[in-house]
């Protein structure tokens, strides 16, 4: 899905501004990289059953679909992170 289609889906599903839930999956050692980009405030993490990965849920007050896209683009800079 390209950014335009994703933005259109976001705009159809959300009324801005709102609290948006971001989800990421990464290796535990990548949490430090996430902390550098986003303050730990407003997010929680949960290790996978095998401990190989960690799921991170981040809730943020956002004003637009553009802001959501910008946050996902920042998170995508972390090598190996999976954006959900």
N, C-alpha and C positions, 0 to 999 in steps of 0.2 A: 504494500500500500504506500503510495507516495504521500508527501507532506500535505498536498492540497486536499486529497481525499480524506486523510486523517483529520485535518482541520475542519472540513465540512461535517464529518461525523461528530466531532467534538461539539461544534456549534449546534447541531441538531439535538444532541443529547443533554446539553448543559445550558443553564442560564447563568451568565457571567454578571458579576463575580460570584465565585463559589469556592468551597473547599474541594480540592481534587485529590484523588488517591493515586499515587504513583507506585508502581511495583517494579522491583529489580531482582535479579538473581545473579549472584557472583560468588567467587571464591572468598573465603573468610579473610584472607590477607588483603583483599581489595577494599575492605571497609575503610581503611585509612584514606584511600584515594577518594572515596565517597565523602568522607568527613571534610576533606580539603575543599571540595566543590560546594557541598551543602552542609549547613549547620546540622548537628545531630538532633537538634530540637525538632520535634514533630515527626520523627520516624522511629520505627522499631524493627528489630531484626530477629530472625528465627533460623537456627541451623537446620540443615536437612538431616534426615535420620542417620545417614552415614557420615555426616560432618564434612562432606566434601564441598558443599555449597551453603550459602546463607541467603535467605529470602529477606528482602528489605521492603517495607511498606512505608511510604512517606506521604503524609497528608499536608497539603499546603493551600493557603488562601491564594487563589490566582484570579486575575482580572479578565483574562481572555484566552482563547485557544492559542494565540501566538505565544503567550507566556508558557503554556503547557509544552508546546513544541520546543521552545528555547530550553526548558529544563531537561527534556528528553535528549536534546542535542548535546547539552553539557554532560549528561550522564553517559552518553554514547562515547565520550572521549576516554572513558575508563576501559582499557583493553579487556576484552572477554566478558563484559557485563551483558546480561540479557535483559532487554527492556520488555515489560509486559504491559 
